[in-house]
Amino acid sequence: MSLPKGASILATALAILIALSAAQPVSAEQRVRIIAGESGSYHLEQQIFAAQGDVEVHVDGAILYGDILYADLATGAVTLEGSVRLLQDDQELKGDFLAYNLETGIGTFDKAQAEIVVPHGLVYVSGQSVIFDEEKYNLSQVSFTTCDLEKSHYRLVTKEMEFIPGKKAVIRHVTYYEGSIPLFYWPYLVIPLDRDWDDYPFNMPVLGYSEHEGYFIKTTFSYYFNPNSHGHIYADLYSRLGVGAGVKHNYRSAELGEGFIYLWGIPTAQEPTYRAALEHSLTKNSWSFTTKNSVEKTWIRDQIDSDTRLNIEVDDLKGKLWLTHKKAPESTTKEQTDVGMEWSKKLTDRLTLNAKGSYTQKRTTDEVRLMDYMVSAVYSSGKHTLTLLAEQQFNPDLLDSSSQDWRSVQRIPELTWSLRDLGIKSLPLQAQVVLGHYGEKPSLVTKDRAYGQLSYRPNAWRPRTGTSLSFQGDVNGAVYSDSQQQAWVYGRLALTQSLGDHLTLSSTYRRRDVWGSTPFKFDAQKPLQDLNVGLRYRKTKVTASASTTYDFVAEKFSSLTASIGLQPNDQWNVDLYASYDLNSKTFTRFAPMVEYDGEDLDVKMGLRYKPSAKELERVDLRIALPLGSTWQVSYDSIYTPATKKFTKGQISVEKDLHCRKLALSYDHVVGRVAVQYTINAFPTLPIGWDSASGLSLFDYEDVEDIIDIKE
């Protein structure tokens, strides 16, 4: 079972604790080795084995430690008491008393304690009892925290949990305590163990404030009947909108497919506020069907989306049908509908027939429709491929459209012959010849065209160690029925050369020469000739690079950009970025940055300077200074000298509260005061108050990424 990004500490620790305790059931056939430090005895008539003093029980890769061991071989009852410890897979579980029955497979571990290693650090776990048998485990009064104090600053407590291996964990009565104060409560949670955690997130309440919603609390309660039926119930309260409610139900059927239904709304809102979605997929031997539909009308967006597809594959026949629709009145594309089909039939091993048709209707400032029909026959034999194609694009709105952002090309017909390899071993050449009758809109040009291409496939050559040379290119020519002709040659040559252990030179030369002209726009070529050169130096403490491109057609250089980074030790880091105009021979920008990260001081300063105007464009500064062992004061700012104004300026004071942090900040640019309280175990879920936006408890935008809330 893989844990998703942002899996909760509660769920992670539960999974490990369960796995640890689940290793305890012991069958009578298993080999058990017992070591007693002081004494051991066996009563033949009563069939009771007893041991005491540093008792060790080795069984199935685990070791149990305790002070006193009793084993009644007649009834199968085994008890271990006094500083009981279980060691397995580098994890340790402590308790006061362990009882297990070899015959019934039922056992109890009382007052269990553990320090569990999870991706975010240590989790301290304690439980009143763990009762288990061969089918399920029941845990009671289990507490989880990352605070290592005897009286933890915060903890998650569950009164009862039932664990069924490989199926699910049912958790009842979960409470979040801040100190001794209960803040949140979940009456019922289910963690499925037979599916990916990404499909079943663990959710926390979301509290906050927004201008439209006012103060709000958003809660999600999960339910789980079985792997084929589970979901979430949403209950929200908004001070300005009222009560919101919703449900998302996931379903799965071997015969009917799988998907989900989602409904949510705020019936008390003055304006209609709702979301709905339906997704369903069904796969059979020869076909698959998917549909995704959603509608939303809220203060965030007004949008309708629908995407339905059917794929068919039977023997040598492949087909695809689709229908998509999107309506968003407030977007640039206010409405768009696409419907189409593809069809492919393999008649023989060498001959395939294809067909495609589509209709698109798009509404922006104008309404534009486009219909596209294409049929083709493809014949392949060895290195040769012959394609006969006819394509008709009809756009009745194109010529009347003011924007005319579409261009259509008609191919009726087009015949293409391709040769993948000319058979010259030392030259990876391929060729193509195309003959066709074309019509182009909106230029209204209709002509015949014959086109040929001879291309050299990309090929790399390494004449010696540290040198790599690659080349590709093609020769092209086209003639048209109005006697116009166009020819062009394109080549690309790239060189990578090592100039020692730390310095590398790279360069790329491209060139396209064009002769003649074309009556069309779709195949018009432009001359191209440029050279890019770059140097890169890399060593343990120093990195540097520089690059520029020269355009031979425009007879101009692009900016020469250079950067250098220096890190003499773990505390210091220096970066410098510069750009130089080779055409005017002037520096255009400098951007140095210095960073010092020490135990007593953290400083980061950066400048952006424009030499041509002798202007200091921007100054960035961050200073963090500890005051004692638990206090820190910091200042983070951006200053623009041209306007003599700060665009950012925040003063913060932080207090380390062991496993928590309290911060007070003041932004002198906007005059905002904020207080933030952070639990280290949930670093991106701060609790706070802001003078501009009010209360912010587990900010929704952050929670959505961390705990994977999906609506």
C-alpha positions in Angstrom: 0.0 0.0 0.0 1.5 3.3 -1.1 0.8 6.5 0.9 -0.2 9.5 -1.2 1.4 12.9 -1.1 0.3 14.6 2.1 -1.0 11.5 3.9 -2.0 12.3 7.4 0.1 11.5 10.4 -2.8 9.7 11.9 -3.3 7.4 8.9 0.4 6.8 8.4 1.0 5.8 12.1 -2.1 3.7 12.2 -1.0 1.7 9.2 2.5 1.0 10.8 1.1 0.3 14.2 -1.5 -2.2 12.7 1.2 -3.9 10.7 3.4 -4.2 13.9 0.6 -5.7 16.0 -0.7 -7.8 13.2 2.5 -9.9 13.3 1.5 -11.4 16.7 -0.9 -14.3 16.0 1.2 -17.5 16.3 0.0 -20.9 15.1 0.8 -24.0 17.0 3.0 -25.2 14.1 5.3 -22.3 14.2 8.7 -22.7 15.8 9.1 -20.7 19.0 12.3 -20.3 21.0 12.2 -19.0 24.6 15.1 -17.8 26.7 14.8 -17.2 30.4 17.4 -15.1 32.2 16.6 -16.4 35.8 14.5 -19.6 35.7 12.2 -21.7 33.7 10.0 -24.7 34.7 7.4 -27.1 33.2 4.6 -28.9 35.1 4.0 -32.2 33.4 0.5 -32.9 34.8 -0.8 -29.4 34.4 1.2 -28.8 31.2 2.2 -25.3 32.3 5.4 -23.7 31.3 6.7 -20.7 33.3 9.8 -18.5 32.9 10.9 -15.3 34.6 13.7 -12.8 34.6 14.7 -11.2 31.2 12.5 -13.5 29.2 13.0 -13.6 25.4 10.5 -15.1 23.0 11.8 -15.5 19.4 9.0 -16.2 16.9 8.6 -15.6 13.1 11.2 -12.8 12.8 10.0 -11.0 15.9 11.4 -10.9 19.5 9.3 -10.4 22.6 10.8 -9.3 25.9 9.2 -9.5 29.3 9.7 -10.3 33.0 7.3 -13.2 33.5 5.9 -15.8 31.0 3.2 -18.4 31.5 2.1 -20.8 28.9 -0.8 -23.3 29.4 -0.3 -25.8 26.7 -3.5 -27.6 27.5 -5.7 -24.5 26.8 -3.2 -22.7 24.5 -3.2 -19.6 26.8 0.1 -17.7 26.8 0.8 -14.5 28.9 3.8 -12.2 29.0 3.9 -9.4 31.6 6.2 -6.8 33.1 7.9 -4.3 30.7 6.8 -6.2 27.6 8.6 -5.1 24.4 8.1 -6.3 20.8 10.9 -5.7 18.3 10.3 -6.3 14.6 11.6 -4.6 11.4 13.5 -1.9 13.4 10.3 -0.9 15.1 9.6 -1.3 18.9 6.2 -1.7 20.6 6.1 -1.5 24.4 3.3 -2.6 26.8 2.4 -3.9 30.3 0.8 -7.1 29.4 0.4 -9.5 26.4 -2.0 -12.4 26.3 -2.5 -14.8 23.4 -4.4 -18.1 22.9 -2.8 -20.5 20.5 -6.0 -22.4 20.0 -8.5 -19.5 19.4 -5.9 -17.1 17.9 -7.3 -14.3 20.1 -4.8 -12.0 21.9 -4.6 -8.7 23.8 -1.8 -6.2 24.2 -2.4 -3.8 27.0 -1.1 -0.2 27.4 0.9 -0.3 24.2 3.4 2.4 23.4 5.6 2.9 20.3 7.8 5.4 18.5 7.1 5.0 14.8 9.3 6.4 12.1 7.2 8.0 9.3 8.4 10.2 6.3 7.9 13.4 8.4 9.8 12.2 11.5 8.8 10.4 14.7 5.2 9.7 15.8 4.6 8.8 19.4 1.8 6.3 19.8 0.1 5.0 22.9 -3.0 2.8 23.3 -5.0 1.3 26.1 -5.3 -2.1 24.4 -4.9 -4.0 21.1 -7.2 -7.0 20.8 -6.6 -9.3 17.8 -7.6 -12.6 16.3 -6.8 -14.2 12.9 -9.4 -12.1 11.0 -9.4 -8.6 12.6 -7.9 -6.3 15.3 -9.5 -3.9 17.6 -7.6 -0.9 19.1 -9.0 1.3 21.9 -7.9 4.7 23.3 -5.1 5.2 20.8 -3.2 8.6 20.9 -0.9 10.0 18.2 1.5 13.0 18.3 4.9 14.2 17.1 5.5 16.1 20.3 8.1 14.2 22.4 7.1 15.7 25.8 5.4 13.6 28.4 2.5 15.9 28.2 2.3 16.6 24.5 1.3 20.0 23.1 -1.2 18.4 20.7 -2.4 14.9 19.9 -5.0 12.9 17.8 -7.0 10.5 19.9 -9.3 7.7 18.7 -11.5 5.8 21.1 -12.0 2.8 19.0 -10.6 1.3 15.8 -11.4 -2.0 14.0 -8.8 -3.3 11.6 -9.6 -6.0 9.0 -6.3 -7.0 7.2 -6.4 -6.3 3.5 -9.8 -4.7 3.6 -10.4 -1.7 5.8 -9.7 0.1 9.1 -12.9 1.6 10.8 -12.0 4.4 13.2 -14.6 5.8 15.5 -14.6 9.0 17.6 -11.4 10.8 16.5 -10.6 14.0 18.4 -7.9 16.6 17.8 -6.6 18.1 21.1 -4.5 21.2 21.4 -3.1 20.7 24.8 -6.1 19.6 26.8 -8.6 21.5 24.6 -10.5 19.4 21.9 -10.7 21.4 18.7 -12.0 19.0 16.0 -14.0 15.8 16.1 -14.7 13.1 13.5 -17.4 10.6 14.6 -16.5 8.0 12.0 -13.6 7.5 9.6 -12.8 4.6 7.3 -9.4 3.9 5.8 -9.7 1.3 3.0 -6.7 -1.0 2.7 -7.6 -2.7 -0.6 -7.3 0.3 -2.9 -4.9 3.2 -3.6 -4.9 6.0 -1.0 -5.1 8.5 -3.8 -8.7 7.5 -4.3 -9.6 7.9 -0.6 -8.1 11.0 1.0 -8.1 11.8 4.8 -9.8 15.1 5.3 -9.6 17.8 8.0 -12.0 20.6 8.6 -11.3 23.8 6.7 -12.0 27.1 8.3 -11.3 30.6 6.9 -12.7 33.8 5.5 -13.4 35.2 2.1 -15.1 38.4 0.9 -17.9 36.5 -0.8 -18.4 33.6 1.6 -17.7 35.4 4.9 -16.4 33.2 7.7 -16.8 29.5 6.8 -16.2 26.0 8.0 -16.0 23.2 5.5 -16.1 19.6 6.7 -15.9 16.2 4.9 -17.1 13.0 6.4 -16.1 9.7 4.6 -18.1 6.5 4.5 -17.0 3.1 3.2 -19.3 0.1 2.7 -16.9 -2.0 0.6 -14.4 -1.4 -2.3 -17.3 -1.1 -4.7 -19.3 1.5 -2.7 -17.8 4.4 -0.7 -17.7 8.2 -0.8 -17.8 11.5 1.1 -20.5 13.7 2.6 -19.8 17.5 2.6 -21.3 19.8 5.3 -20.4 23.5 5.1 -21.4 26.6 6.9 -20.9 30.2 5.5 -21.7 33.3 7.5 -22.9 35.2 4.3 -24.3 32.3 2.2 -25.8 29.9 4.7 -25.6 26.1 4.8 -23.9 24.1 2.0 -24.3 20.3 1.6 -23.1 17.7 -0.9 -22.2 14.1 -1.5 -19.8 12.2 -3.7 -20.5 8.5 -4.2 -18.0 6.2 -5.9 -19.3 2.9 -7.3 -17.9 -0.1 -9.1 -19.7 -3.0 -10.8 -18.1 -5.9 -12.7 -20.9 -5.8 -15.2 -21.9 -2.1 -15.4 -18.5 -0.4 -14.9 -17.4 2.2 -12.4 -17.5 5.9 -11.7 -18.9 8.5 -9.3 -21.8 10.9 -8.8 -21.2 14.3 -7.2 -23.7 16.8 -6.0 -23.1 20.0 -3.9 -25.0 23.2 -3.4 -26.0 26.0 -1.1 -29.8 26.1 -1.1 -29.8 29.1 1.3 -27.8 31.4 -1.0 -29.7 34.2 -2.7 -28.3 33.2 -6.2 -28.2 29.7 -7.5 -25.0 28.1 -6.2 -24.3 24.4 -7.1 -21.9 21.9 -8.6 -22.7 18.5 -10.1 -20.6 15.9 -11.8 -21.0 12.4 -13.3 -18.2 10.2 -14.5 -18.6 6.6 -15.7 -16.5 4.1 -17.6 -17.2 0.6 -18.8 -14.7 -1.7 -20.6 -15.6 -4.9 -22.3 -13.6 -7.3 -24.5 -14.0 -5.3 -27.8 -15.0 -1.9 -26.7 -14.7 0.8 -23.9 -16.9 3.7 -23.0 -16.1 6.8 -20.9 -18.1 9.8 -20.1 -17.2 12.8 -17.9 -19.7 15.5 -17.3 -19.8 18.5 -14.9 -21.7 21.7 -14.3 -20.8 24.5 -12.0 -22.6 27.8 -11.2 -20.8 29.5 -8.3 -19.1 32.8 -7.5 -15.9 31.2 -8.8 -17.0 30.1 -12.2 -20.0 29.4 -14.5 -19.2 26.5 -16.7 -20.5 23.3 -18.3 -18.2 20.5 -19.5 -18.9 17.2 -21.2 -16.6 14.6 -22.8 -18.0 11.3 -24.0 -15.9 8.7 -26.0 -16.4 5.2 -27.3 -13.5 3.0 -28.5 -14.1 -0.2 -30.5 -11.5 -2.8 -31.5 -12.7 -6.0 -33.2 -10.2 -8.2 -35.0 -8.7 -5.9 -37.8 -11.2 -3.1 -37.2 -10.6 -0.1 -34.9 -13.0 2.8 -34.3 -13.5 5.8 -32.2 -16.5 8.1 -31.5 -16.4 11.3 -29.4 -18.6 14.2 -28.4 -17.3 17.1 -26.3 -19.0 20.3 -25.2 -17.9 23.2 -23.1 -19.8 26.3 -22.2 -18.2 29.1 -20.3 -20.0 32.5 -20.9 -17.3 34.5 -19.1 -14.3 33.0 -21.0 -12.8 34.0 -24.3 -14.2 30.9 -25.9 -17.8 31.1 -24.7 -18.9 27.8 -26.2 -17.4 25.0 -28.2 -18.8 21.6 -29.4 -16.7 18.9 -31.1 -18.2 15.7 -32.5 -16.3 13.2 -34.6 -15.4 9.6 -35.5 -12.3 7.7 -36.7 -12.3 4.3 -38.4 -9.5 2.0 -39.5 -9.9 -1.4 -41.2 -7.0 -3.6 -42.0 -7.9 -5.4 -45.3 -4.7 -7.3 -45.7 -1.3 -7.4 -44.0 -0.3 -4.6 -46.2 -3.4 -2.6 -47.0 -5.4 -0.5 -44.5 -8.4 1.8 -45.0 -8.9 4.8 -42.8 -11.7 7.4 -42.4 -12.2 10.4 -40.2 -14.9 13.0 -39.8 -15.4 15.8 -37.4 -17.5 18.8 -36.8 -16.5 21.8 -34.6 -18.5 24.8 -33.6 -16.8 27.5 -31.7 -18.3 30.8 -30.4 -16.0 33.7 -29.4 -16.8 37.1 -30.7 -18.0 35.3 -33.9 -19.4 31.9 -34.4 -17.2 29.6 -36.5 -18.0 26.1 -37.8 -15.5 23.7 -39.3 -16.3 20.3 -40.9 -13.4 18.0 -41.8 -13.7 14.7 -43.8 -10.8 12.5 -44.6 -10.5 9.0 -46.2 -7.2 7.3 -47.0 -5.8 4.0 -48.1 -2.3 3.0 -46.9 -0.3 0.2 -48.6 3.0 -0.9 -47.0 5.6 -3.2 -48.4 9.0 -3.5 -46.8 10.6 0.0 -46.8 7.9 1.4 -49.0 4.6 3.1 -48.0 2.0 4.4 -50.5 -0.8 6.6 -49.2 -3.8 7.8 -51.2 -5.7 10.5 -49.3 -8.7 12.8 -49.8 -9.6 15.5 -47.3 -12.3 18.1 -47.4 -12.4 21.0 -44.8 -15.5 23.0 -45.1 -15.9 26.2 -43.1 -19.1 28.1 -44.0 -18.3 30.9 -41.5 -14.6 31.5 -42.4 -14.9 34.2 -45.0 -17.6 36.1 -43.1 -15.5 36.0 -39.8 -13.8 39.2 -38.8 -11.0 37.3 -37.0 -10.3 34.6 -39.7 -8.1 32.7 -37.3 -8.7 29.4 -39.2 -7.0 28.2 -42.4 -8.2 25.2 -44.2 -6.5 23.1 -46.8 -8.3 20.7 -49.2 -6.5 17.6 -50.5 -8.5 16.1 -53.3 -6.7 13.8 -53.9 -3.2 13.5 -52.4 -0.8 10.6 -53.2 2.3 10.1 -51.1 5.1 7.6 -51.6 7.6 7.2 -48.8 10.8 5.2 -48.6 12.2 4.7 -45.1 15.7 3.7 -46.1 17.5 4.1 -49.4 19.8 1.2 -48.5 23.0 3.1 -48.3 24.6 1.8 -45.1 26.8 4.8 -44.4 24.0 7.3 -45.2 20.7 7.0 -43.3 18.6 8.5 -46.1 14.9 8.5 -46.6 12.7 9.9 -49.4 9.2 11.1 -50.0 7.2 12.2 -53.1 3.8 13.8 -52.8 1.4 14.6 -55.7 -1.9 16.4 -55.0 -4.6 18.9 -55.9 -5.0 21.5 -53.2 -7.4 24.3 -52.3 -6.6 26.8 -49.6 -8.9 29.2 -47.7 -9.2 32.1 -47.0 -6.6 32.8 -49.7 -9.0 30.9 -52.2 -6.0 29.5 -54.1 -6.6 26.2 -55.9 -3.6 24.5 -57.6 -1.9 21.2 -58.3 1.4 20.5 -56.4 4.2 18.0 -56.7 6.6 17.8 -53.8 9.7 15.8 -53.2 12.0 15.4 -50.2 15.3 13.6 -49.5 16.2 13.7 -45.8 19.1 12.6 -43.7 17.9 11.2 -40.4 19.4 12.6 -37.2 22.7 10.8 -36.6 25.4 11.2 -33.9 29.1 10.7 -34.4 31.7 10.5 -31.7 35.2 10.7 -33.3 36.9 10.6 -29.8 36.2 10.8 -26.1 34.7 14.1 -25.2 33.5 15.0 -28.7 30.0 14.5 -30.0 28.8 15.7 -33.4 25.2 15.3 -34.7 23.7 16.2 -38.1 20.3 16.1 -39.8 19.0 17.8 -42.9 16.7 17.6 -45.9 16.4 18.7 -49.5 13.0 19.8 -50.7 11.4 20.9 -53.9 7.8 21.7 -55.1 6.3 22.7 -58.4 2.9 24.1 -58.9 0.4 24.1 -61.8 0.8 27.9 -62.3 4.5 27.3 -63.2 5.7 28.6 -59.8 8.5 26.6 -58.2 9.9 26.5 -54.7 13.0 24.7 -53.4 14.7 24.7 -50.0 17.5 23.0 -48.2 17.6 22.6 -44.4 20.5 21.4 -42.2 21.2 21.3 -38.5 24.7 20.6 -37.1 25.3 20.3 -33.3 28.7 20.0 -31.6 29.4 19.2 -28.0 33.1 19.4 -27.1 34.7 18.7 -23.7 37.5 21.2 -23.0 38.8 19.5 -19.9 37.4 17.9 -16.8 35.1 20.9 -16.0 34.6 22.9 -19.2 32.2 22.1 -22.0 31.6 23.9 -25.3 28.3 23.4 -27.2 27.2 24.9 -30.5 24.3 24.5 -32.9 24.3 25.7 -36.5 21.0 25.8 -38.5 20.5 26.9 -42.0 17.6 26.9 -44.5 18.1 28.3 -48.0 14.9 29.0 -50.1 14.6 29.6 -53.8 11.4 30.4 -55.8 7.9 31.0 -54.5 4.7 29.3 -53.7 1.1 30.3 -54.3 0.0 28.8 -51.0 0.6 29.8 -47.4 0.7 26.4 -45.8 4.0 25.4 -47.3 5.7 28.8 -47.6 9.3 28.7 -46.3 11.5 31.4 -44.9 15.3 31.6 -45.0 17.0 30.7 -41.8 20.6 30.8 -40.7 21.8 31.1 -37.1 24.5 29.8 -34.8 24.2 29.3 -31.0 27.3 29.0 -28.9 27.5 28.1 -25.2 30.1 27.5 -22.6 29.5 25.7 -19.3 32.0 25.3 -16.4 31.2 23.1 -13.5 33.2 22.3 -10.4 32.4 21.4 -6.8 32.2 25.0 -5.6 31.9 26.9 -8.8 29.4 26.8 -11.8 29.5 29.2 -14.7 27.8 29.5 -18.1 27.5 31.8 -21.1 25.6 31.6 -24.4 24.5 33.7 -27.3 23.0 33.3 -30.8 23.9 35.1 -34.0 21.2 35.5 -36.7 23.0 35.7 -40.1 19.7 36.7 -41.9 19.0 39.6 -39.6 22.7 40.1 -39.0 22.1 40.5 -35.3 23.2 38.8 -32.1 20.8 37.9 -29.3 21.8 38.9 -25.8 24.9 37.3 -24.4 23.8 35.9 -21.1 26.2 34.8 -18.4 25.9 33.5 -14.9 28.3 32.4 -12.2 27.7 30.6 -8.9 30.1 30.3 -6.1 29.6 28.3 -2.9 32.9 28.3 -0.9 31.2 26.6 2.1 27.9 25.5 3.6 27.2 29.1 4.8 28.0 31.3 1.8 26.5 31.3 -1.7 27.1 33.9 -4.3 25.4 34.2 -7.7 25.8 36.7 -10.5 23.7 37.0 -13.7 24.6 39.5 -16.5 23.4 40.2 -20.0 25.4 42.0 -22.7 24.1 43.4 -26.0 26.7 42.4 -28.6 25.1 44.6 -31.2 25.4 47.9 -29.2 28.3 46.6 -27.1 26.6 47.6 -23.9 25.7 45.7 -20.7 21.9 45.5 -20.4 21.6 44.0 -16.9 23.4 42.9 -13.8 21.8 40.8 -11.1 24.1 39.8 -8.2 22.8 37.8 -5.2 24.6 37.0 -1.9 23.3 34.5 0.7 24.7 33.7 4.1 23.0 30.9 6.1 24.7 30.7 9.5 23.7 29.5 12.9 23.3 33.0 14.3 22.3 34.9 11.2 20.5 34.3 7.9 21.0 37.0 5.2 19.9 37.0 1.5 20.4 40.1 -0.6 20.0 40.7 -4.4 20.2 43.6 -6.8 19.0 44.2 -10.3 20.9 47.0 -12.1 20.5 48.4 -15.6 23.8 49.8 -16.7 22.6 51.4 -20.0 20.3 53.7 -18.0 22.5 53.7 -14.9 19.4 52.6 -13.0 19.1 50.4 -10.0 15.8 48.6 -10.8 15.3 46.5 -7.7 16.7 45.6 -4.3 15.7 42.3 -2.5 16.7 41.8 1.1 15.9 39.2 3.7 17.4 39.1 7.2 16.7 36.5 9.9 18.3 37.0 13.3 17.8 34.7 16.3 17.2 36.3 19.7 18.0 33.7 22.3 17.3 30.0 21.8 13.5 30.2 20.9 13.0 33.7 19.4 13.7 34.9 15.9 13.1 38.3 14.1 13.2 38.6 10.3 12.6 41.2 7.6 11.7 40.4 4.0 11.5 43.3 1.5 11.6 44.4 -2.2 12.5 48.0 -2.9 12.3 49.8 -6.2 14.6 52.9 -6.2 13.0 54.4 -9.3 9.7 54.9 -7.5 11.3 55.2 -4.1 8.7 52.7 -2.8 8.7 49.2 -1.3 6.6 46.6 -3.1 7.1 44.2 -0.2 8.1 44.8 3.4 7.3 42.3 6.1 8.6 42.3 9.6 8.1 39.0 11.5 8.8 37.8 15.0 8.7 34.0 15.6 8.6 32.1 18.8 9.6 28.4 18.8 7.1 26.5 21.1 8.8 23.1 20.9 6.7 21.2 18.4 4.8 24.4 17.4 5.6 27.9 16.2 3.9 31.3 16.8 4.6 34.1 14.4 3.6 37.8 14.5 4.1 39.8 11.3 3.5 43.3 10.0 3.6 44.3 6.3 4.4 48.0 6.2 3.6 48.2 2.5 -0.1 47.4 2.8 -0.4 48.0 6.5 -1.4 44.4 7.3 -1.0 42.7 10.7 -1.1 38.9 10.9 -0.7 36.3 13.6 0.0 32.7 12.7 0.3 29.5 14.7 1.9 26.5 13.1 2.1 22.9 14.2 5.4 21.4 12.9 3.7 18.2 11.9 1.4 20.2 9.6 3.8 22.9 8.3 1.6 24.1 5.5 -1.6 24.2 7.5 -1.2 27.3 9.7 -3.9 28.7 12.0 -3.9 32.5 11.9 -5.6 35.9 11.8 -5.0 38.6 9.3 -6.2 42.2 9.6 -7.2 42.2 5.9 -8.9 38.8 5.5 -9.8 37.8 9.1 -9.5 34.3 10.5 -7.6 31.7 8.6 -7.7 28.3 10.1 -6.2 25.6 7.8 -6.3 27.8 4.6 -8.4 26.0 1.9 -5.9 26.5 -0.9 -3.1 24.9 1.1 -5.3 22.1 2.5 -6.4 21.1 -1.0 -2.8 20.3 -2.0 -1.9 18.7 1.3 -4.8 16.4 2.1 -6.2 16.1 -1.4 -9.7 17.5 -0.9 -11.6 16.9 -4.1 -15.0 18.4 -4.8 
